């Protein structure tokens, strides 16, 4: 315990430095950053379900274009 008392000013300075440089964060700050990241991802990227739906729609459009092309070649 005496060692802690002797080094307490150094410990306090190190802790203050870590907090000022944002090396150590509070759970509240971490949760806030997590929400920001989730919102950013939600705005920039598409969900897997939306991607699969769009992919299937493109496949259907391709099939329809192929059928129209075949009909034009036959005539």
ABEGO torsion letter per residue (X at the ends): XAAAAAAAAAAAAAAAAAAAAGABBBAAAAAAAAAAAAAAAAAABBBAAAAAAAAAAAAAAAAAAAAAAAAAAAX
